[in-house]
Amino acid sequence: MAPAQAGTLTVTVRCEALGASRFACTATTVGGVAPYSYSWNVSSATTGSISGGCQPGVRVNATATATDAVGATGSGSGSVLCLGGPPR
């Protein structure tokens, strides 16, 4: 069996407003060699998602960088306009 080799990682980030000044972003990674670790520009995380508080009317921009088991990296970005009001 040939050893796993680094490849191109494609990272897709999807963000959504949850209402009540909350947001959530999820990263999905394709390619490379699992498992993946993630870092975020809005926070530090080791999973493929991040959520938090935000000010209503302010756009949250999130970039996730994924690193696979053999050190290959890829990045993706997403954004969402933060909403006020009750949770969705």
HTML snippet that shows the backbone in 3Dmol.js (N, CA, C, O; Angstrom):
<script src="https://3Dmol.org/build/3Dmol-min.js"></script>
<div id="view" style="width:600px;height:400px;position:relative"></div>
<script>
const pdb = `
ATOM      1  N   MET A   1       0.837  -1.175   0.000  1.00  0.00           N
ATOM      2  CA  MET A   1       0.000   0.000   0.000  1.00  0.00           C
ATOM      3  C   MET A   1       0.885   1.242   0.000  1.00  0.00           C
ATOM      4  O   MET A   1       1.817   1.343   0.797  1.00  0.00           O
ATOM      5  N   ALA A   2       0.599   2.173  -0.881  1.00  0.00           N
ATOM      6  CA  ALA A   2       1.376   3.415  -0.974  1.00  0.00           C
ATOM      7  C   ALA A   2       1.026   4.331   0.189  1.00  0.00           C
ATOM      8  O   ALA A   2      -0.122   4.349   0.631  1.00  0.00           O
ATOM      9  N   PRO A   3       2.007   5.101   0.699  1.00  0.00           N
ATOM     10  CA  PRO A   3       1.710   6.030   1.791  1.00  0.00           C
ATOM     11  C   PRO A   3       0.801   7.154   1.310  1.00  0.00           C
ATOM     12  O   PRO A   3       0.804   7.508   0.131  1.00  0.00           O
ATOM     13  N   ALA A   4       0.016   7.716   2.243  1.00  0.00           N
ATOM     14  CA  ALA A   4      -0.856   8.852   1.915  1.00  0.00           C
ATOM     15  C   ALA A   4      -0.001  10.041   1.523  1.00  0.00           C
ATOM     16  O   ALA A   4       1.052  10.285   2.111  1.00  0.00           O
ATOM     17  N   GLN A   5      -0.459  10.773   0.532  1.00  0.00           N
ATOM     18  CA  GLN A   5       0.282  11.935   0.066  1.00  0.00           C
ATOM     19  C   GLN A   5      -0.567  13.182   0.206  1.00  0.00           C
ATOM     20  O   GLN A   5      -1.794  13.143   0.120  1.00  0.00           O
ATOM     21  N   ALA A   6       0.126  14.292   0.426  1.00  0.00           N
ATOM     22  CA  ALA A   6      -0.571  15.571   0.530  1.00  0.00           C
ATOM     23  C   ALA A   6      -1.181  15.924  -0.810  1.00  0.00           C
ATOM     24  O   ALA A   6      -0.614  15.629  -1.862  1.00  0.00           O
ATOM     25  N   GLY A   7      -2.317  16.544  -0.763  1.00  0.00           N
ATOM     26  CA  GLY A   7      -2.983  16.989  -1.971  1.00  0.00           C
ATOM     27  C   GLY A   7      -3.586  18.358  -1.740  1.00  0.00           C
ATOM     28  O   GLY A   7      -3.324  19.006  -0.727  1.00  0.00           O
ATOM     29  N   THR A   8      -4.377  18.780  -2.672  1.00  0.00           N
ATOM     30  CA  THR A   8      -5.035  20.069  -2.555  1.00  0.00           C
ATOM     31  C   THR A   8      -6.258  19.941  -1.652  1.00  0.00           C
ATOM     32  O   THR A   8      -7.067  19.028  -1.814  1.00  0.00           O
ATOM     33  N   LEU A   9      -6.382  20.856  -0.707  1.00  0.00           N
ATOM     34  CA  LEU A   9      -7.560  20.903   0.153  1.00  0.00           C
ATOM     35  C   LEU A   9      -8.488  21.999  -0.350  1.00  0.00           C
ATOM     36  O   LEU A   9      -8.051  23.118  -0.619  1.00  0.00           O
ATOM     37  N   THR A  10      -9.760  21.676  -0.475  1.00  0.00           N
ATOM     38  CA  THR A  10     -10.773  22.665  -0.813  1.00  0.00           C
ATOM     39  C   THR A  10     -11.624  22.877   0.426  1.00  0.00           C
ATOM     40  O   THR A  10     -12.251  21.942   0.924  1.00  0.00           O
ATOM     41  N   VAL A  11     -11.645  24.109   0.924  1.00  0.00           N
ATOM     42  CA  VAL A  11     -12.374  24.435   2.145  1.00  0.00           C
ATOM     43  C   VAL A  11     -13.532  25.364   1.793  1.00  0.00           C
ATOM     44  O   VAL A  11     -13.330  26.426   1.205  1.00  0.00           O
ATOM     45  N   THR A  12     -14.748  24.952   2.158  1.00  0.00           N
ATOM     46  CA  THR A  12     -15.938  25.769   1.952  1.00  0.00           C
ATOM     47  C   THR A  12     -16.454  26.203   3.308  1.00  0.00           C
ATOM     48  O   THR A  12     -16.630  25.375   4.201  1.00  0.00           O
ATOM     49  N   VAL A  13     -16.701  27.516   3.474  1.00  0.00           N
ATOM     50  CA  VAL A  13     -17.204  28.050   4.731  1.00  0.00           C
ATOM     51  C   VAL A  13     -18.612  28.575   4.504  1.00  0.00           C
ATOM     52  O   VAL A  13     -18.847  29.385   3.608  1.00  0.00           O
ATOM     53  N   ARG A  14     -19.548  28.107   5.327  1.00  0.00           N
ATOM     54  CA  ARG A  14     -20.947  28.551   5.264  1.00  0.00           C
ATOM     55  C   ARG A  14     -21.278  29.203   6.603  1.00  0.00           C
ATOM     56  O   ARG A  14     -21.103  28.596   7.659  1.00  0.00           O
ATOM     57  N   CYS A  15     -21.763  30.452   6.547  1.00  0.00           N
ATOM     58  CA  CYS A  15     -22.130  31.171   7.762  1.00  0.00           C
ATOM     59  C   CYS A  15     -23.613  31.493   7.732  1.00  0.00           C
ATOM     60  O   CYS A  15     -24.189  31.725   6.669  1.00  0.00           O
ATOM     61  N   GLU A  16     -24.232  31.505   8.920  1.00  0.00           N
ATOM     62  CA  GLU A  16     -25.635  31.863   9.000  1.00  0.00           C
ATOM     63  C   GLU A  16     -25.900  32.691  10.246  1.00  0.00           C
ATOM     64  O   GLU A  16     -25.259  32.514  11.282  1.00  0.00           O
ATOM     65  N   ALA A  17     -26.867  33.607  10.119  1.00  0.00           N
ATOM     66  CA  ALA A  17     -27.320  34.403  11.253  1.00  0.00           C
ATOM     67  C   ALA A  17     -28.327  33.573  12.034  1.00  0.00           C
ATOM     68  O   ALA A  17     -29.222  32.961  11.452  1.00  0.00           O
ATOM     69  N   LEU A  18     -28.177  33.554  13.351  1.00  0.00           N
ATOM     70  CA  LEU A  18     -29.067  32.770  14.204  1.00  0.00           C
ATOM     71  C   LEU A  18     -30.075  33.647  14.934  1.00  0.00           C
ATOM     72  O   LEU A  18     -30.875  33.139  15.720  1.00  0.00           O
ATOM     73  N   GLY A  19     -30.052  34.957  14.690  1.00  0.00           N
ATOM     74  CA  GLY A  19     -30.895  35.890  15.432  1.00  0.00           C
ATOM     75  C   GLY A  19     -30.304  36.119  16.810  1.00  0.00           C
ATOM     76  O   GLY A  19     -29.307  35.496  17.175  1.00  0.00           O
ATOM     77  N   ALA A  20     -30.915  37.008  17.575  1.00  0.00           N
ATOM     78  CA  ALA A  20     -30.461  37.313  18.941  1.00  0.00           C
ATOM     79  C   ALA A  20     -28.961  37.577  18.987  1.00  0.00           C
ATOM     80  O   ALA A  20     -28.284  37.177  19.935  1.00  0.00           O
ATOM     81  N   SER A  21     -28.439  38.252  17.958  1.00  0.00           N
ATOM     82  CA  SER A  21     -27.024  38.648  17.905  1.00  0.00           C
ATOM     83  C   SER A  21     -26.077  37.455  17.951  1.00  0.00           C
ATOM     84  O   SER A  21     -25.034  37.518  18.601  1.00  0.00           O
ATOM     85  N   ARG A  22     -26.432  36.371  17.269  1.00  0.00           N
ATOM     86  CA  ARG A  22     -25.597  35.166  17.230  1.00  0.00           C
ATOM     87  C   ARG A  22     -25.373  34.753  15.782  1.00  0.00           C
ATOM     88  O   ARG A  22     -26.193  35.036  14.909  1.00  0.00           O
ATOM     89  N   PHE A  23     -24.265  34.088  15.543  1.00  0.00           N
ATOM     90  CA  PHE A  23     -23.958  33.557  14.217  1.00  0.00           C
ATOM     91  C   PHE A  23     -23.287  32.198  14.376  1.00  0.00           C
ATOM     92  O   PHE A  23     -22.819  31.845  15.458  1.00  0.00           O
ATOM     93  N   ALA A  24     -23.247  31.446  13.285  1.00  0.00           N
ATOM     94  CA  ALA A  24     -22.528  30.171  13.262  1.00  0.00           C
ATOM     95  C   ALA A  24     -21.921  29.999  11.877  1.00  0.00           C
ATOM     96  O   ALA A  24     -22.560  30.303  10.869  1.00  0.00           O
ATOM     97  N   CYS A  25     -20.699  29.516  11.831  1.00  0.00           N
ATOM     98  CA  CYS A  25     -20.014  29.219  10.572  1.00  0.00           C
ATOM     99  C   CYS A  25     -19.488  27.787  10.638  1.00  0.00           C
ATOM    100  O   CYS A  25     -18.993  27.340  11.673  1.00  0.00           O
ATOM    101  N   THR A  26     -19.601  27.084   9.526  1.00  0.00           N
ATOM    102  CA  THR A  26     -19.136  25.709   9.435  1.00  0.00           C
ATOM    103  C   THR A  26     -18.213  25.566   8.239  1.00  0.00           C
ATOM    104  O   THR A  26     -18.519  26.056   7.152  1.00  0.00           O
ATOM    105  N   ALA A  27     -17.092  24.900   8.432  1.00  0.00           N
ATOM    106  CA  ALA A  27     -16.154  24.625   7.341  1.00  0.00           C
ATOM    107  C   ALA A  27     -16.269  23.165   6.934  1.00  0.00           C
ATOM    108  O   ALA A  27     -16.344  22.272   7.777  1.00  0.00           O
ATOM    109  N   THR A  28     -16.282  22.940   5.619  1.00  0.00           N
ATOM    110  CA  THR A  28     -16.275  21.595   5.066  1.00  0.00           C
ATOM    111  C   THR A  28     -15.026  21.469   4.201  1.00  0.00           C
ATOM    112  O   THR A  28     -14.769  22.322   3.351  1.00  0.00           O
ATOM    113  N   THR A  29     -14.255  20.417   4.414  1.00  0.00           N
ATOM    114  CA  THR A  29     -13.000  20.235   3.690  1.00  0.00           C
ATOM    115  C   THR A  29     -13.057  18.974   2.849  1.00  0.00           C
ATOM    116  O   THR A  29     -13.507  17.922   3.303  1.00  0.00           O
ATOM    117  N   VAL A  30     -12.590  19.103   1.607  1.00  0.00           N
ATOM    118  CA  VAL A  30     -12.508  17.978   0.681  1.00  0.00           C
ATOM    119  C   VAL A  30     -11.064  17.885   0.192  1.00  0.00           C
ATOM    120  O   VAL A  30     -10.434  18.900  -0.105  1.00  0.00           O
ATOM    121  N   GLY A  31     -10.551  16.665   0.111  1.00  0.00           N
ATOM    122  CA  GLY A  31      -9.191  16.439  -0.376  1.00  0.00           C
ATOM    123  C   GLY A  31      -8.230  16.196   0.764  1.00  0.00           C
ATOM    124  O   GLY A  31      -8.614  16.210   1.933  1.00  0.00           O
ATOM    125  N   GLY A  32      -6.985  15.974   0.418  1.00  0.00           N
ATOM    126  CA  GLY A  32      -5.974  15.742   1.432  1.00  0.00           C
ATOM    127  C   GLY A  32      -6.183  14.442   2.177  1.00  0.00           C
ATOM    128  O   GLY A  32      -6.820  13.515   1.675  1.00  0.00           O
ATOM    129  N   VAL A  33      -5.637  14.386   3.387  1.00  0.00           N
ATOM    130  CA  VAL A  33      -5.672  13.179   4.208  1.00  0.00           C
ATOM    131  C   VAL A  33      -6.281  13.524   5.569  1.00  0.00           C
ATOM    132  O   VAL A  33      -5.708  14.306   6.328  1.00  0.00           O
ATOM    133  N   ALA A  34      -7.442  12.938   5.875  1.00  0.00           N
ATOM    134  CA  ALA A  34      -8.079  13.167   7.182  1.00  0.00           C
ATOM    135  C   ALA A  34      -7.216  12.558   8.280  1.00  0.00           C
ATOM    136  O   ALA A  34      -6.461  11.628   7.995  1.00  0.00           O
ATOM    137  N   PRO A  35      -7.288  13.027   9.504  1.00  0.00           N
ATOM    138  CA  PRO A  35      -8.191  14.070   9.993  1.00  0.00           C
ATOM    139  C   PRO A  35      -7.655  15.464   9.691  1.00  0.00           C
ATOM    140  O   PRO A  35      -6.479  15.640   9.374  1.00  0.00           O
ATOM    141  N   TYR A  36      -8.554  16.465   9.795  1.00  0.00           N
ATOM    142  CA  TYR A  36      -8.201  17.857   9.558  1.00  0.00           C
ATOM    143  C   TYR A  36      -8.225  18.620  10.877  1.00  0.00           C
ATOM    144  O   TYR A  36      -8.996  18.285  11.776  1.00  0.00           O
ATOM    145  N   SER A  37      -7.401  19.621  10.991  1.00  0.00           N
ATOM    146  CA  SER A  37      -7.515  20.576  12.095  1.00  0.00           C
ATOM    147  C   SER A  37      -7.792  21.932  11.472  1.00  0.00           C
ATOM    148  O   SER A  37      -7.410  22.184  10.329  1.00  0.00           O
ATOM    149  N   TYR A  38      -8.453  22.804  12.216  1.00  0.00           N
ATOM    150  CA  TYR A  38      -8.886  24.094  11.690  1.00  0.00           C
ATOM    151  C   TYR A  38      -8.410  25.230  12.571  1.00  0.00           C
ATOM    152  O   TYR A  38      -8.305  25.086  13.789  1.00  0.00           O
ATOM    153  N   SER A  39      -8.123  26.357  11.950  1.00  0.00           N
ATOM    154  CA  SER A  39      -7.946  27.604  12.677  1.00  0.00           C
ATOM    155  C   SER A  39      -8.825  28.641  11.993  1.00  0.00           C
ATOM    156  O   SER A  39      -9.026  28.592  10.780  1.00  0.00           O
ATOM    157  N   TRP A  40      -9.346  29.577  12.776  1.00  0.00           N
ATOM    158  CA  TRP A  40     -10.294  30.580  12.299  1.00  0.00           C
ATOM    159  C   TRP A  40      -9.740  31.968  12.553  1.00  0.00           C
ATOM    160  O   TRP A  40      -8.992  32.180  13.508  1.00  0.00           O
ATOM    161  N   ASN A  41     -10.108  32.924  11.690  1.00  0.00           N
ATOM    162  CA  ASN A  41      -9.667  34.294  11.930  1.00  0.00           C
ATOM    163  C   ASN A  41     -10.503  35.002  12.977  1.00  0.00           C
ATOM    164  O   ASN A  41     -10.090  36.056  13.460  1.00  0.00           O
ATOM    165  N   VAL A  42     -11.671  34.467  13.355  1.00  0.00           N
ATOM    166  CA  VAL A  42     -12.516  35.085  14.367  1.00  0.00           C
ATOM    167  C   VAL A  42     -12.293  34.466  15.740  1.00  0.00           C
ATOM    168  O   VAL A  42     -12.745  35.011  16.747  1.00  0.00           O
ATOM    169  N   SER A  43     -11.614  33.354  15.788  1.00  0.00           N
ATOM    170  CA  SER A  43     -11.375  32.632  17.022  1.00  0.00           C
ATOM    171  C   SER A  43     -10.432  31.481  16.711  1.00  0.00           C
ATOM    172  O   SER A  43     -10.112  31.243  15.546  1.00  0.00           O
ATOM    173  N   SER A  44      -9.993  30.781  17.708  1.00  0.00           N
ATOM    174  CA  SER A  44      -9.178  29.597  17.502  1.00  0.00           C
ATOM    175  C   SER A  44     -10.043  28.383  17.765  1.00  0.00           C
ATOM    176  O   SER A  44     -10.681  28.299  18.814  1.00  0.00           O
ATOM    177  N   ALA A  45     -10.080  27.449  16.843  1.00  0.00           N
ATOM    178  CA  ALA A  45     -10.910  26.264  17.005  1.00  0.00           C
ATOM    179  C   ALA A  45     -10.188  25.061  16.418  1.00  0.00           C
ATOM    180  O   ALA A  45      -9.363  25.202  15.515  1.00  0.00           O
ATOM    181  N   THR A  46     -10.493  23.904  16.924  1.00  0.00           N
ATOM    182  CA  THR A  46      -9.905  22.684  16.374  1.00  0.00           C
ATOM    183  C   THR A  46     -10.947  21.848  15.674  1.00  0.00           C
ATOM    184  O   THR A  46     -10.675  20.719  15.268  1.00  0.00           O
ATOM    185  N   THR A  47     -12.154  22.399  15.528  1.00  0.00           N
ATOM    186  CA  THR A  47     -13.221  21.696  14.824  1.00  0.00           C
ATOM    187  C   THR A  47     -13.611  22.500  13.597  1.00  0.00           C
ATOM    188  O   THR A  47     -13.116  23.606  13.377  1.00  0.00           O
ATOM    189  N   GLY A  48     -14.488  21.939  12.818  1.00  0.00           N
ATOM    190  CA  GLY A  48     -14.892  22.588  11.586  1.00  0.00           C
ATOM    191  C   GLY A  48     -16.031  23.569  11.734  1.00  0.00           C
ATOM    192  O   GLY A  48     -16.734  23.840  10.759  1.00  0.00           O
ATOM    193  N   SER A  49     -16.239  24.114  12.930  1.00  0.00           N
ATOM    194  CA  SER A  49     -17.294  25.111  13.077  1.00  0.00           C
ATOM    195  C   SER A  49     -16.932  26.106  14.161  1.00  0.00           C
ATOM    196  O   SER A  49     -16.110  25.834  15.035  1.00  0.00           O
ATOM    197  N   ILE A  50     -17.561  27.256  14.082  1.00  0.00           N
ATOM    198  CA  ILE A  50     -17.355  28.316  15.072  1.00  0.00           C
ATOM    199  C   ILE A  50     -18.672  29.065  15.201  1.00  0.00           C
ATOM    200  O   ILE A  50     -19.405  29.203  14.221  1.00  0.00           O
ATOM    201  N   SER A  51     -18.974  29.545  16.380  1.00  0.00           N
ATOM    202  CA  SER A  51     -20.156  30.364  16.576  1.00  0.00           C
ATOM    203  C   SER A  51     -19.837  31.390  17.642  1.00  0.00           C
ATOM    204  O   SER A  51     -18.860  31.255  18.380  1.00  0.00           O
ATOM    205  N   GLY A  52     -20.657  32.402  17.716  1.00  0.00           N
ATOM    206  CA  GLY A  52     -20.400  33.415  18.720  1.00  0.00           C
ATOM    207  C   GLY A  52     -21.412  34.528  18.666  1.00  0.00           C
ATOM    208  O   GLY A  52     -22.400  34.471  17.934  1.00  0.00           O
ATOM    209  N   GLY A  53     -21.142  35.542  19.457  1.00  0.00           N
ATOM    210  CA  GLY A  53     -21.998  36.707  19.487  1.00  0.00           C
ATOM    211  C   GLY A  53     -21.515  37.743  18.487  1.00  0.00           C
ATOM    212  O   GLY A  53     -20.346  37.761  18.101  1.00  0.00           O
ATOM    213  N   CYS A  54     -22.426  38.595  18.080  1.00  0.00           N
ATOM    214  CA  CYS A  54     -22.081  39.661  17.153  1.00  0.00           C
ATOM    215  C   CYS A  54     -23.064  40.800  17.339  1.00  0.00           C
ATOM    216  O   CYS A  54     -24.133  40.617  17.921  1.00  0.00           O
ATOM    217  N   GLN A  55     -22.706  41.964  16.850  1.00  0.00           N
ATOM    218  CA  GLN A  55     -23.544  43.146  16.973  1.00  0.00           C
ATOM    219  C   GLN A  55     -24.516  43.203  15.804  1.00  0.00           C
ATOM    220  O   GLN A  55     -24.092  43.090  14.654  1.00  0.00           O
ATOM    221  N   PRO A  56     -25.821  43.376  16.066  1.00  0.00           N
ATOM    222  CA  PRO A  56     -26.795  43.446  14.975  1.00  0.00           C
ATOM    223  C   PRO A  56     -26.413  44.493  13.939  1.00  0.00           C
ATOM    224  O   PRO A  56     -25.990  45.598  14.277  1.00  0.00           O
ATOM    225  N   GLY A  57     -26.568  44.129  12.683  1.00  0.00           N
ATOM    226  CA  GLY A  57     -26.243  45.029  11.582  1.00  0.00           C
ATOM    227  C   GLY A  57     -24.794  45.000  11.145  1.00  0.00           C
ATOM    228  O   GLY A  57     -24.430  45.660  10.171  1.00  0.00           O
ATOM    229  N   VAL A  58     -23.961  44.248  11.844  1.00  0.00           N
ATOM    230  CA  VAL A  58     -22.536  44.159  11.510  1.00  0.00           C
ATOM    231  C   VAL A  58     -22.278  42.853  10.763  1.00  0.00           C
ATOM    232  O   VAL A  58     -22.778  41.799  11.156  1.00  0.00           O
ATOM    233  N   ARG A  59     -21.501  42.924   9.693  1.00  0.00           N
ATOM    234  CA  ARG A  59     -21.160  41.731   8.912  1.00  0.00           C
ATOM    235  C   ARG A  59     -19.998  41.005   9.581  1.00  0.00           C
ATOM    236  O   ARG A  59     -18.968  41.603   9.892  1.00  0.00           O
ATOM    237  N   VAL A  60     -20.184  39.703   9.795  1.00  0.00           N
ATOM    238  CA  VAL A  60     -19.138  38.839  10.339  1.00  0.00           C
ATOM    239  C   VAL A  60     -18.449  38.163   9.157  1.00  0.00           C
ATOM    240  O   VAL A  60     -19.104  37.505   8.348  1.00  0.00           O
ATOM    241  N   ASN A  61     -17.146  38.321   9.056  1.00  0.00           N
ATOM    242  CA  ASN A  61     -16.352  37.654   8.028  1.00  0.00           C
ATOM    243  C   ASN A  61     -15.510  36.589   8.711  1.00  0.00           C
ATOM    244  O   ASN A  61     -14.819  36.876   9.689  1.00  0.00           O
ATOM    245  N   ALA A  62     -15.561  35.368   8.207  1.00  0.00           N
ATOM    246  CA  ALA A  62     -14.822  34.264   8.814  1.00  0.00           C
ATOM    247  C   ALA A  62     -13.995  33.553   7.754  1.00  0.00           C
ATOM    248  O   ALA A  62     -14.492  33.230   6.674  1.00  0.00           O
ATOM    249  N   THR A  63     -12.743  33.315   8.070  1.00  0.00           N
ATOM    250  CA  THR A  63     -11.868  32.523   7.204  1.00  0.00           C
ATOM    251  C   THR A  63     -11.375  31.330   8.006  1.00  0.00           C
ATOM    252  O   THR A  63     -10.862  31.479   9.115  1.00  0.00           O
ATOM    253  N   ALA A  64     -11.538  30.147   7.435  1.00  0.00           N
ATOM    254  CA  ALA A  64     -11.049  28.926   8.069  1.00  0.00           C
ATOM    255  C   ALA A  64      -9.872  28.400   7.263  1.00  0.00           C
ATOM    256  O   ALA A  64      -9.924  28.338   6.034  1.00  0.00           O
ATOM    257  N   THR A  65      -8.827  28.028   7.955  1.00  0.00           N
ATOM    258  CA  THR A  65      -7.682  27.368   7.336  1.00  0.00           C
ATOM    259  C   THR A  65      -7.634  25.948   7.880  1.00  0.00           C
ATOM    260  O   THR A  65      -7.564  25.739   9.091  1.00  0.00           O
ATOM    261  N   ALA A  66      -7.672  24.979   6.978  1.00  0.00           N
ATOM    262  CA  ALA A  66      -7.624  23.572   7.367  1.00  0.00           C
ATOM    263  C   ALA A  66      -6.225  23.031   7.106  1.00  0.00           C
ATOM    264  O   ALA A  66      -5.586  23.380   6.114  1.00  0.00           O
ATOM    265  N   THR A  67      -5.764  22.184   8.001  1.00  0.00           N
ATOM    266  CA  THR A  67      -4.498  21.476   7.837  1.00  0.00           C
ATOM    267  C   THR A  67      -4.798  19.991   7.958  1.00  0.00           C
ATOM    268  O   THR A  67      -5.435  19.556   8.917  1.00  0.00           O
ATOM    269  N   ASP A  68      -4.336  19.214   6.981  1.00  0.00           N
ATOM    270  CA  ASP A  68      -4.632  17.780   7.028  1.00  0.00           C
ATOM    271  C   ASP A  68      -3.557  17.019   7.787  1.00  0.00           C
ATOM    272  O   ASP A  68      -2.625  17.614   8.326  1.00  0.00           O
ATOM    273  N   ALA A  69      -3.693  15.713   7.826  1.00  0.00           N
ATOM    274  CA  ALA A  69      -2.811  14.849   8.622  1.00  0.00           C
ATOM    275  C   ALA A  69      -1.363  14.875   8.166  1.00  0.00           C
ATOM    276  O   ALA A  69      -0.469  14.527   8.937  1.00  0.00           O
ATOM    277  N   VAL A  70      -1.112  15.285   6.916  1.00  0.00           N
ATOM    278  CA  VAL A  70       0.268  15.309   6.423  1.00  0.00           C
ATOM    279  C   VAL A  70       0.772  16.725   6.171  1.00  0.00           C
ATOM    280  O   VAL A  70       1.805  16.910   5.527  1.00  0.00           O
ATOM    281  N   GLY A  71       0.044  17.737   6.678  1.00  0.00           N
ATOM    282  CA  GLY A  71       0.525  19.111   6.638  1.00  0.00           C
ATOM    283  C   GLY A  71       0.066  19.971   5.472  1.00  0.00           C
ATOM    284  O   GLY A  71       0.458  21.135   5.391  1.00  0.00           O
ATOM    285  N   ALA A  72      -0.751  19.441   4.562  1.00  0.00           N
ATOM    286  CA  ALA A  72      -1.274  20.263   3.471  1.00  0.00           C
ATOM    287  C   ALA A  72      -2.317  21.226   4.042  1.00  0.00           C
ATOM    288  O   ALA A  72      -3.034  20.885   4.982  1.00  0.00           O
ATOM    289  N   THR A  73      -2.399  22.432   3.469  1.00  0.00           N
ATOM    290  CA  THR A  73      -3.353  23.419   3.960  1.00  0.00           C
ATOM    291  C   THR A  73      -4.226  23.957   2.839  1.00  0.00           C
ATOM    292  O   THR A  73      -3.867  23.891   1.663  1.00  0.00           O
ATOM    293  N   GLY A  74      -5.365  24.483   3.218  1.00  0.00           N
ATOM    294  CA  GLY A  74      -6.281  25.156   2.309  1.00  0.00           C
ATOM    295  C   GLY A  74      -7.136  26.098   3.124  1.00  0.00           C
ATOM    296  O   GLY A  74      -7.307  25.896   4.327  1.00  0.00           O
ATOM    297  N   SER A  75      -7.683  27.138   2.481  1.00  0.00           N
ATOM    298  CA  SER A  75      -8.494  28.130   3.182  1.00  0.00           C
ATOM    299  C   SER A  75      -9.778  28.401   2.434  1.00  0.00           C
ATOM    300  O   SER A  75      -9.858  28.214   1.220  1.00  0.00           O
ATOM    301  N   GLY A  76     -10.778  28.841   3.168  1.00  0.00           N
ATOM    302  CA  GLY A  76     -12.046  29.271   2.601  1.00  0.00           C
ATOM    303  C   GLY A  76     -12.626  30.361   3.469  1.00  0.00           C
ATOM    304  O   GLY A  76     -12.294  30.462   4.650  1.00  0.00           O
ATOM    305  N   SER A  77     -13.493  31.183   2.892  1.00  0.00           N
ATOM    306  CA  SER A  77     -14.089  32.300   3.628  1.00  0.00           C
ATOM    307  C   SER A  77     -15.593  32.318   3.460  1.00  0.00           C
ATOM    308  O   SER A  77     -16.132  31.821   2.471  1.00  0.00           O
ATOM    309  N   GLY A  78     -16.261  32.898   4.439  1.00  0.00           N
ATOM    310  CA  GLY A  78     -17.699  33.108   4.397  1.00  0.00           C
ATOM    311  C   GLY A  78     -18.043  34.333   5.206  1.00  0.00           C
ATOM    312  O   GLY A  78     -17.226  34.812   5.991  1.00  0.00           O
ATOM    313  N   SER A  79     -19.241  34.845   5.024  1.00  0.00           N
ATOM    314  CA  SER A  79     -19.667  35.997   5.808  1.00  0.00           C
ATOM    315  C   SER A  79     -21.167  35.934   6.032  1.00  0.00           C
ATOM    316  O   SER A  79     -21.890  35.224   5.333  1.00  0.00           O
ATOM    317  N   VAL A  80     -21.617  36.691   7.020  1.00  0.00           N
ATOM    318  CA  VAL A  80     -23.042  36.757   7.342  1.00  0.00           C
ATOM    319  C   VAL A  80     -23.307  38.114   7.978  1.00  0.00           C
ATOM    320  O   VAL A  80     -22.467  38.643   8.705  1.00  0.00           O
ATOM    321  N   LEU A  81     -24.479  38.673   7.701  1.00  0.00           N
ATOM    322  CA  LEU A  81     -24.917  39.909   8.343  1.00  0.00           C
ATOM    323  C   LEU A  81     -25.615  39.523   9.647  1.00  0.00           C
ATOM    324  O   LEU A  81     -26.600  38.785   9.629  1.00  0.00           O
ATOM    325  N   CYS A  82     -25.117  40.012  10.760  1.00  0.00           N
ATOM    326  CA  CYS A  82     -25.662  39.667  12.071  1.00  0.00           C
ATOM    327  C   CYS A  82     -27.031  40.310  12.246  1.00  0.00           C
ATOM    328  O   CYS A  82     -27.222  41.486  11.937  1.00  0.00           O
ATOM    329  N   LEU A  83     -27.975  39.529  12.742  1.00  0.00           N
ATOM    330  CA  LEU A  83     -29.337  39.982  12.976  1.00  0.00           C
ATOM    331  C   LEU A  83     -29.596  40.171  14.459  1.00  0.00           C
ATOM    332  O   LEU A  83     -28.950  39.533  15.291  1.00  0.00           O
ATOM    333  N   GLY A  84     -30.521  41.028  14.791  1.00  0.00           N
ATOM    334  CA  GLY A  84     -30.989  41.156  16.164  1.00  0.00           C
ATOM    335  C   GLY A  84     -32.270  40.356  16.298  1.00  0.00           C
ATOM    336  O   GLY A  84     -32.659  39.650  15.368  1.00  0.00           O
ATOM    337  N   GLY A  85     -32.919  40.453  17.422  1.00  0.00           N
ATOM    338  CA  GLY A  85     -34.199  39.775  17.596  1.00  0.00           C
ATOM    339  C   GLY A  85     -34.069  38.419  18.224  1.00  0.00           C
ATOM    340  O   GLY A  85     -32.989  38.034  18.672  1.00  0.00           O
ATOM    341  N   PRO A  86     -35.175  37.683  18.262  1.00  0.00           N
ATOM    342  CA  PRO A  86     -35.175  36.377  18.935  1.00  0.00           C
ATOM    343  C   PRO A  86     -34.372  35.336  18.158  1.00  0.00           C
ATOM    344  O   PRO A  86     -34.201  35.477  16.947  1.00  0.00           O
ATOM    345  N   PRO A  87     -33.878  34.297  18.826  1.00  0.00           N
ATOM    346  CA  PRO A  87     -33.135  33.228  18.134  1.00  0.00           C
ATOM    347  C   PRO A  87     -33.992  32.549  17.079  1.00  0.00           C
ATOM    348  O   PRO A  87     -35.214  32.473  17.202  1.00  0.00           O
ATOM    349  N   ARG A  88     -33.328  32.056  16.041  1.00  0.00           N
ATOM    350  CA  ARG A  88     -34.019  31.297  15.001  1.00  0.00           C
ATOM    351  C   ARG A  88     -33.896  29.833  15.277  1.00  0.00           C
ATOM    352  O   ARG A  88     -34.412  29.016  14.514  1.00  0.00           O
TER     353      ARG A  88
END
`;
const viewer = $3Dmol.createViewer("view");
viewer.addModel(pdb, "pdb");
viewer.setStyle({}, {cartoon: {color: "spectrum"}});
viewer.zoomTo();
viewer.render();
</script>
